[in-house]
Structure formats: structure tokens, C-alpha cells
Amino acid sequence: MRPNLALGPIDTVARYLPYVSIVAFALLLMSVAGLAAPTPPPVRAEIDALLARLEASGCRFGRNDEWHAGAAAKAHLLHKLEYIEKHGTITTTEQFIAVAATKSSVSGAPYVVQCGNAAAVPSSAWLTAQLNALRATPAKPAR
């Protein structure tokens, strides 16, 4: 008597499961890659101007219980922006402040800014105030 080689429904699913998993993973990667996008140029220009203000301010930037000069803070926040652009997108400067410049993505500790002898303030408040000041300043005409 010959053995029955017919596969039942469970055996069929188990047989093709590795292939289905690979296809599902590939589709997931394609969908995530579709979400990643560069920051729109006007938003990126505003973020760059905001970080230039932080760098030139003479204020200290506190993150994870350490103080950093403005240049180091700018470099760190630009690194976070690059990471976000690889995995998603930023559509407004306010979103950049909320997502990248408010707290540590590792520890969750809030970022702070301290200018001179003044008390440290949350980075979101400082950056938002600077953003409002930037927007209130008339743009220089192009030459």
C-alpha cells in the first residue's frame, strides 16, 4: 500500500509560511520607505535658521544631565533630524521641535536651555519663542 502523500490544509500553510513571511516583510519595508521623505525646503530653511540662533546665542543646551555649547546642540539636533528623515518625515518646524528637540529619544529626559544666569527653561519653550521671533522678522529681499 502506498503512503498518502496528499497534504492537508495545515501542512500546506506550514509549507508556504516562510515565503509568505518574506513577502509580508518586503511589503512592510516598502510601505515604511514610502513614508520617509526629506523635510520640505521652506521648513528646512526655518529649522536651519532656528538652530543657527541656538548656536549663536551663547546659551547652554542641557540633555541627559550634561551641558553642551550651542554648536554641539545644533549638531545633535541635526543628527536627529537626519534620522527622522530616513524613517519618516517632518512637515513643520513645530513638529521638528516636538519630535526632535524636546526630549531625549533614549532616556526620555527633557532638554533644557539656559542663557546666562537665568533659570533653565524647557527647550521647546525656548525654541518656540525663537521661532516666533524669526517669523516676526521681515525676510531680507534677494539680491
VOMAR-937851 format. One record per residue: residue in one letter; x, y, z of N, C-alpha, C, CB in turn. Coordinates in pm, whole numbers, plus 50000, padded with zeros to 5 digits. Glycine has a CB too. Example, Ala and Ser with C-alpha at 12.3 -4.5 7.8 and 13.67 -1.06 7.14 Angstrom:
% VOMAR-937851
<pt "A", <51319, 49431, 50780>, <51230, 49550, 50780>, <51320, 49670, 50780>, <51131, 49553, 50905>>
<pt "S", <51285, 49775, 50708>, <51367, 49894, 50714>, <51290, 50003, 50787>, <51408, 49940, 50572>>
***
This chain:
% VOMAR-937851
<pt "M", <50084, 49883, 50000>, <50000, 50000, 50000>, <50089, 50124, 50000>, <49904, 49999, 50121>>
<pt "R", <50053, 50218, 49915>, <50131, 50341, 49905>, <50089, 50440, 50012>, <50115, 50403, 49767>>
<pt "P", <50187, 50514, 50067>, <50150, 50614, 50167>, <50078, 50731, 50101>, <50275, 50663, 50242>>
<pt "N", <49987, 50792, 50175>, <49912, 50907, 50125>, <50002, 51031, 50133>, <49779, 50927, 50207>>
<pt "L", <50041, 51083, 50019>, <50129, 51199, 50014>, <50054, 51331, 50002>, <50225, 51185, 49900>>
<pt "A", <49924, 51325, 50001>, <49844, 51447, 49990>, <49863, 51531, 50116>, <49693, 51414, 49967>>
<pt "L", <49880, 51659, 50097>, <49898, 51750, 50209>, <49763, 51805, 50252>, <49994, 51865, 50173>>
<pt "G", <49745, 51812, 50383>, <49624, 51873, 50436>, <49639, 52025, 50438>, <49593, 51820, 50577>>
<pt "P", <49534, 52098, 50472>, <49541, 52244, 50472>, <49648, 52299, 50566>, <49406, 52301, 50510>>
<pt "I", <49666, 52240, 50681>, <49765, 52289, 50776>, <49905, 52266, 50723>, <49748, 52221, 50913>>
<pt "D", <49927, 52149, 50665>, <50058, 52121, 50607>, <50090, 52216, 50492>, <50065, 51975, 50559>>
<pt "T", <49990, 52250, 50413>, <50011, 52341, 50300>, <50049, 52479, 50350>, <49884, 52349, 50214>>
<pt "V", <49980, 52530, 50450>, <50012, 52662, 50507>, <50152, 52660, 50566>, <49908, 52702, 50616>>
<pt "A", <50185, 52558, 50641>, <50317, 52549, 50702>, <50426, 52544, 50595>, <50326, 52425, 50793>>
<pt "R", <50398, 52478, 50487>, <50496, 52464, 50380>, <50529, 52600, 50316>, <50445, 52367, 50274>>
<pt "Y", <50429, 52685, 50300>, <50448, 52814, 50232>, <50468, 52932, 50329>, <50330, 52842, 50143>>
<pt "L", <50462, 52907, 50457>, <50474, 53015, 50555>, <50604, 53094, 50542>, <50464, 52959, 50694>>
<pt "P", <50720, 53032, 50523>, <50841, 53113, 50507>, <50833, 53211, 50390>, <50962, 53021, 50489>>
<pt "Y", <50772, 53169, 50280>, <50760, 53256, 50164>, <50662, 53370, 50190>, <50715, 53176, 50043>>
<pt "V", <50553, 53340, 50256>, <50454, 53442, 50290>, <50518, 53544, 50385>, <50328, 53379, 50355>>
<pt "S", <50596, 53499, 50479>, <50663, 53589, 50572>, <50759, 53683, 50500>, <50739, 53510, 50679>>
<pt "I", <50834, 53630, 50404>, <50928, 53713, 50330>, <50854, 53818, 50248>, <51016, 53625, 50237>>
<pt "V", <50747, 53780, 50184>, <50668, 53874, 50104>, <50607, 53981, 50195>, <50557, 53801, 50025>>
<pt "A", <50553, 53940, 50309>, <50494, 54036, 50403>, <50599, 54135, 50454>, <50429, 53963, 50522>>
<pt "F", <50718, 54086, 50486>, <50825, 54172, 50534>, <50867, 54271, 50424>, <50945, 54088, 50580>>
<pt "A", <50877, 54225, 50302>, <50914, 54312, 50190>, <50809, 54421, 50170>, <50931, 54230, 50060>>
<pt "L", <50682, 54385, 50180>, <50575, 54485, 50167>, <50581, 54587, 50281>, <50438, 54416, 50166>>
<pt "L", <50612, 54541, 50401>, <50624, 54632, 50515>, <50739, 54731, 50492>, <50647, 54552, 50645>>
<pt "L", <50853, 54682, 50445>, <50967, 54770, 50418>, <50933, 54873, 50311>, <51088, 54688, 50375>>
<pt "M", <50862, 54830, 50208>, <50826, 54924, 50102>, <50730, 55031, 50154>, <50762, 54849, 49984>>
<pt "S", <50638, 54992, 50242>, <50543, 55091, 50294>, <50613, 55191, 50386>, <50429, 55022, 50369>>
<pt "V", <50707, 55145, 50468>, <50781, 55235, 50556>, <50872, 55325, 50474>, <50864, 55154, 50659>>
<pt "A", <50936, 55271, 50373>, <51023, 55352, 50289>, <50944, 55461, 50218>, <51095, 55264, 50186>>
<pt "G", <50819, 55433, 50187>, <50734, 55532, 50124>, <50700, 55648, 50216>, <50607, 55469, 50076>>
<pt "L", <50709, 55628, 50346>, <50679, 55733, 50442>, <50797, 55827, 50463>, <50638, 55673, 50575>>
<pt "A", <50917, 55780, 50438>, <51036, 55861, 50458>, <51045, 55964, 50347>, <51165, 55773, 50462>>
<pt "A", <51077, 56087, 50387>, <51088, 56194, 50287>, <51172, 56306, 50344>, <50948, 56246, 50245>>
<pt "P", <51239, 56379, 50256>, <51314, 56494, 50306>, <51219, 56601, 50358>, <51406, 56552, 50197>>
<pt "T", <51271, 56681, 50447>, <51193, 56792, 50501>, <51172, 56894, 50388>, <51266, 56858, 50624>>
<pt "P", <51050, 56948, 50374>, <51026, 57048, 50268>, <51125, 57164, 50281>, <50880, 57101, 50274>>
<pt "P", <51178, 57216, 50170>, <51280, 57321, 50176>, <51245, 57442, 50263>, <51307, 57369, 50038>>
<pt "P", <51122, 57497, 50259>, <51094, 57612, 50346>, <51102, 57576, 50495>, <50956, 57669, 50315>>
<pt "V", <51059, 57455, 50529>, <51065, 57409, 50668>, <51210, 57387, 50707>, <50982, 57279, 50689>>
<pt "R", <51287, 57325, 50618>, <51429, 57301, 50647>, <51504, 57433, 50666>, <51495, 57219, 50534>>
<pt "A", <51473, 57534, 50585>, <51537, 57665, 50599>, <51504, 57726, 50735>, <51493, 57760, 50486>>
<pt "E", <51380, 57710, 50779>, <51340, 57763, 50909>, <51410, 57689, 51023>, <51188, 57754, 50926>>
<pt "I", <51421, 57557, 51012>, <51491, 57477, 51113>, <51638, 57518, 51118>, <51479, 57324, 51083>>
<pt "D", <51700, 57534, 51002>, <51841, 57575, 50997>, <51860, 57712, 51063>, <51892, 57579, 50852>>
<pt "A", <51769, 57806, 51036>, <51778, 57939, 51096>, <51758, 57931, 51248>, <51673, 58035, 51034>>
<pt "L", <51667, 57845, 51291>, <51641, 57828, 51434>, <51764, 57770, 51504>, <51520, 57736, 51456>>
<pt "L", <51826, 57671, 51444>, <51945, 57610, 51504>, <52065, 57704, 51498>, <51977, 57478, 51434>>
<pt "A", <52071, 57789, 51397>, <52177, 57890, 51391>, <52161, 57988, 51507>, <52173, 57966, 51255>>
<pt "R", <52038, 58023, 51542>, <52014, 58109, 51658>, <52059, 58041, 51787>, <51865, 58145, 51668>>
<pt "L", <52030, 57912, 51799>, <52073, 57839, 51918>, <52226, 57839, 51926>, <52019, 57693, 51915>>
<pt "E", <52290, 57814, 51815>, <52437, 57809, 51812>, <52499, 57944, 51848>, <52486, 57765, 51672>>
<pt "A", <52440, 58052, 51799>, <52497, 58186, 51820>, <52453, 58251, 51951>, <52458, 58275, 51706>>
<pt "S", <52361, 58188, 52022>, <52300, 58251, 52139>, <52392, 58263, 52260>, <52179, 58175, 52179>>
<pt "G", <52492, 58177, 52268>, <52574, 58173, 52389>, <52508, 58097, 52502>, <52606, 58313, 52434>>
<pt "C", <52390, 58043, 52478>, <52317, 57965, 52579>, <52371, 57822, 52583>, <52164, 57965, 52549>>
<pt "R", <52346, 57758, 52697>, <52384, 57617, 52712>, <52262, 57531, 52686>, <52443, 57588, 52854>>
<pt "F", <52287, 57415, 52630>, <52182, 57319, 52597>, <52200, 57198, 52686>, <52184, 57280, 52446>>
<pt "G", <52101, 57169, 52767>, <52111, 57055, 52859>, <52037, 56934, 52807>, <52057, 57094, 52995>>
<pt "R", <52111, 56823, 52803>, <52047, 56696, 52767>, <52115, 56583, 52844>, <52056, 56670, 52613>>
<pt "N", <52033, 56498, 52900>, <52081, 56382, 52976>, <52183, 56421, 53083>, <52144, 56279, 52882>>
<pt "D", <52148, 56524, 53160>, <52229, 56571, 53274>, <52367, 56623, 53235>, <52245, 56461, 53373>>
<pt "E", <52384, 56667, 53111>, <52510, 56726, 53067>, <52479, 56854, 52990>, <52593, 56627, 52979>>
<pt "W", <52569, 56953, 53006>, <52554, 57079, 52934>, <52639, 57076, 52808>, <52593, 57198, 53023>>
<pt "H", <52584, 57136, 52702>, <52653, 57141, 52573>, <52646, 57282, 52518>, <52592, 57040, 52472>>
<pt "A", <52751, 57322, 52447>, <52751, 57451, 52379>, <52652, 57447, 52262>, <52894, 57486, 52329>>
<pt "G", <52619, 57564, 52213>, <52522, 57574, 52104>, <52561, 57496, 51979>, <52503, 57717, 52067>>
<pt "A", <52690, 57495, 51946>, <52735, 57422, 51826>, <52711, 57272, 51841>, <52885, 57449, 51799>>
<pt "A", <52738, 57219, 51959>, <52716, 57075, 51982>, <52567, 57044, 51983>, <52780, 57031, 52116>>
<pt "A", <52488, 57134, 52039>, <52342, 57115, 52040>, <52288, 57113, 51897>, <52273, 57226, 52123>>
<pt "K", <52335, 57207, 51816>, <52292, 57213, 51676>, <52327, 57084, 51604>, <52358, 57333, 51604>>
<pt "A", <52450, 57036, 51621>, <52493, 56912, 51555>, <52407, 56794, 51599>, <52642, 56884, 51586>>
<pt "H", <52378, 56788, 51728>, <52296, 56678, 51781>, <52155, 56681, 51721>, <52288, 56685, 51934>>
<pt "L", <52095, 56798, 51719>, <51958, 56809, 51668>, <51952, 56785, 51517>, <51901, 56946, 51702>>
<pt "L", <52055, 56825, 51445>, <52059, 56794, 51301>, <52073, 56644, 51277>, <52176, 56869, 51234>>
<pt "H", <52149, 56578, 51364>, <52162, 56432, 51354>, <52026, 56365, 51377>, <52266, 56379, 51458>>
<pt "K", <51951, 56415, 51475>, <51817, 56360, 51500>, <51725, 56385, 51381>, <51757, 56421, 51627>>
<pt "L", <51737, 56502, 51319>, <51655, 56533, 51202>, <51688, 56437, 51087>, <51677, 56679, 51157>>
<pt "E", <51815, 56411, 51065>, <51854, 56317, 50959>, <51796, 56178, 50986>, <52008, 56310, 50949>>
<pt "Y", <51799, 56135, 51111>, <51742, 56005, 51145>, <51593, 56003, 51116>, <51768, 55972, 51294>>
<pt "I", <51523, 56108, 51154>, <51379, 56115, 51131>, <51349, 56112, 50981>, <51319, 56243, 51194>>
<pt "E", <51428, 56183, 50903>, <51406, 56185, 50758>, <51426, 56048, 50694>, <51499, 56286, 50693>>
<pt "K", <51510, 55965, 50752>, <51530, 55830, 50700>, <51413, 55739, 50733>, <51659, 55771, 50754>>
<pt "H", <51338, 55771, 50838>, <51232, 55683, 50886>, <51093, 55744, 50880>, <51261, 55641, 51026>>
<pt "G", <51082, 55868, 50842>, <50952, 55935, 50839>, <50968, 56070, 50772>, <50893, 55952, 50981>>
<pt "T", <50894, 56168, 50818>, <50906, 56300, 50760>, <50865, 56406, 50861>, <50821, 56310, 50634>>
<pt "I", <50921, 56523, 50846>, <50886, 56640, 50925>, <50819, 56737, 50830>, <51012, 56703, 50997>>
<pt "T", <50700, 56786, 50863>, <50630, 56876, 50772>, <50623, 57019, 50823>, <50491, 56825, 50749>>
<pt "T", <50652, 57042, 50951>, <50651, 57178, 51006>, <50766, 57193, 51104>, <50515, 57210, 51075>>
<pt "T", <50805, 57316, 51128>, <50910, 57342, 51226>, <50861, 57308, 51367>, <50956, 57489, 51219>>
<pt "E", <50734, 57332, 51393>, <50678, 57296, 51523>, <50685, 57146, 51546>, <50532, 57342, 51534>>
<pt "Q", <50665, 57069, 51442>, <50676, 56924, 51453>, <50822, 56884, 51482>, <50627, 56854, 51324>>
<pt "F", <50917, 56951, 51419>, <51058, 56925, 51448>, <51087, 56951, 51595>, <51149, 57013, 51359>>
<pt "I", <51038, 57063, 51648>, <51061, 57095, 51789>, <51001, 56986, 51877>, <51000, 57234, 51825>>
<pt "A", <50877, 56948, 51849>, <50808, 56848, 51932>, <50873, 56710, 51924>, <50662, 56838, 51890>>
<pt "V", <50912, 56669, 51806>, <50961, 56533, 51786>, <51110, 56519, 51816>, <50934, 56488, 51644>>
<pt "A", <51190, 56617, 51775>, <51336, 56601, 51784>, <51403, 56686, 51890>, <51396, 56632, 51652>>
<pt "A", <51345, 56800, 51927>, <51419, 56897, 52007>, <51362, 56919, 52147>, <51423, 57027, 51935>>
<pt "T", <51276, 56831, 52194>, <51212, 56849, 52323>, <51266, 56756, 52431>, <51065, 56828, 52310>>
<pt "K", <51298, 56634, 52392>, <51346, 56536, 52492>, <51434, 56432, 52427>, <51227, 56468, 52562>>
<pt "S", <51508, 56363, 52510>, <51596, 56256, 52464>, <51512, 56139, 52415>, <51690, 56212, 52576>>
<pt "S", <51545, 56090, 52297>, <51474, 55973, 52247>, <51522, 55845, 52315>, <51492, 55961, 52097>>
<pt "V", <51634, 55853, 52386>, <51687, 55736, 52457>, <51635, 55731, 52600>, <51841, 55739, 52457>>
<pt "S", <51655, 55839, 52675>, <51618, 55839, 52817>, <51480, 55898, 52844>, <51720, 55915, 52896>>
<pt "G", <51430, 55979, 52751>, <51303, 56048, 52773>, <51317, 56174, 52856>, <51207, 55955, 52840>>
<pt "A", <51439, 56205, 52900>, <51462, 56325, 52981>, <51443, 56450, 52895>, <51605, 56323, 53043>>
<pt "P", <51378, 56553, 52951>, <51356, 56674, 52872>, <51485, 56750, 52847>, <51256, 56765, 52941>>
<pt "Y", <51493, 56815, 52732>, <51602, 56905, 52700>, <51570, 57041, 52761>, <51626, 56915, 52546>>
<pt "V", <51675, 57113, 52802>, <51658, 57247, 52857>, <51761, 57341, 52795>, <51670, 57247, 53011>>
<pt "V", <51731, 57470, 52802>, <51822, 57574, 52753>, <51841, 57673, 52867>, <51768, 57645, 52623>>
<pt "Q", <51967, 57709, 52892>, <51999, 57807, 52995>, <52084, 57917, 52934>, <52072, 57741, 53117>>
<pt "C", <52035, 58040, 52946>, <52106, 58156, 52893>, <52156, 58241, 53009>, <52014, 58240, 52798>>
<pt "G", <52288, 58259, 53015>, <52348, 58339, 53121>, <52316, 58281, 53259>, <52299, 58483, 53113>>
<pt "N", <52277, 58371, 53351>, <52244, 58328, 53488>, <52096, 58298, 53506>, <52285, 58435, 53587>>
<pt "A", <52019, 58307, 53400>, <51876, 58280, 53408>, <51852, 58131, 53436>, <51804, 58323, 53278>>
<pt "A", <51736, 58103, 53487>, <51698, 57964, 53511>, <51684, 57891, 53377>, <51566, 57956, 53593>>
<pt "A", <51714, 57765, 53379>, <51696, 57682, 53259>, <51548, 57672, 53227>, <51758, 57540, 53279>>
<pt "V", <51516, 57672, 53098>, <51378, 57659, 53052>, <51369, 57538, 52959>, <51329, 57789, 52980>>
<pt "P", <51251, 57479, 52948>, <51238, 57368, 52853>, <51278, 57412, 52713>, <51092, 57314, 52853>>
<pt "S", <51349, 57328, 52643>, <51395, 57362, 52508>, <51278, 57394, 52416>, <51477, 57248, 52449>>
<pt "S", <51166, 57327, 52436>, <51050, 57353, 52350>, <51004, 57498, 52365>, <50935, 57257, 52383>>
<pt "A", <51005, 57550, 52487>, <50964, 57689, 52510>, <51064, 57785, 52448>, <50949, 57717, 52662>>
<pt "W", <51193, 57759, 52469>, <51297, 57847, 52415>, <51293, 57847, 52262>, <51436, 57804, 52465>>
<pt "L", <51287, 57728, 52203>, <51288, 57718, 52057>, <51161, 57779, 51996>, <51301, 57572, 52014>>
<pt "T", <51047, 57759, 52060>, <50923, 57817, 52010>, <50928, 57970, 52014>, <50803, 57766, 52092>>
<pt "A", <50983, 58025, 52122>, <50997, 58170, 52130>, <51090, 58222, 52020>, <51052, 58211, 52269>>
<pt "Q", <51199, 58151, 51996>, <51292, 58191, 51890>, <51227, 58177, 51752>, <51420, 58106, 51896>>
<pt "L", <51146, 58074, 51734>, <51076, 58055, 51607>, <50979, 58171, 51583>, <51000, 57920, 51605>>
<pt "N", <50906, 58209, 51687>, <50813, 58322, 51675>, <50889, 58450, 51640>, <50733, 58340, 51805>>
<pt "A", <51006, 58470, 51702>, <51087, 58588, 51672>, <51138, 58584, 51527>, <51205, 58599, 51770>>
<pt "L", <51178, 58467, 51481>, <51222, 58452, 51342>, <51110, 58489, 51245>, <51269, 58308, 51316>>
<pt "R", <50993, 58440, 51273>, <50881, 58464, 51184>, <50835, 58610, 51187>, <50765, 58373, 51221>>
<pt "A", <50860, 58677, 51298>, <50821, 58817, 51309>, <50920, 58910, 51239>, <50808, 58856, 51456>>
<pt "T", <51041, 58860, 51212>, <51143, 58939, 51144>, <51117, 58936, 50995>, <51285, 58887, 51177>>
<pt "P", <51107, 59055, 50932>, <51083, 59054, 50787>, <51200, 58990, 50712>, <51061, 59198, 50736>>
<pt "A", <51167, 58914, 50612>, <51270, 58849, 50530>, <51345, 58953, 50448>, <51207, 58741, 50436>>
<pt "K", <51475, 58932, 50433>, <51557, 59022, 50352>, <51533, 58989, 50205>, <51708, 59009, 50387>>
<pt "P", <51517, 59092, 50122>, <51495, 59064, 49979>, <51620, 59002, 49916>, <51457, 59194, 49904>>
<pt "A", <51596, 58915, 49821>, <51707, 58851, 49748>, <51774, 58953, 49658>, <51657, 58728, 49665>>
<pt "R", <51904, 58943, 49642>, <51977, 59039, 49555>, <52001, 58980, 49420>, <52109, 59080, 49618>>
***
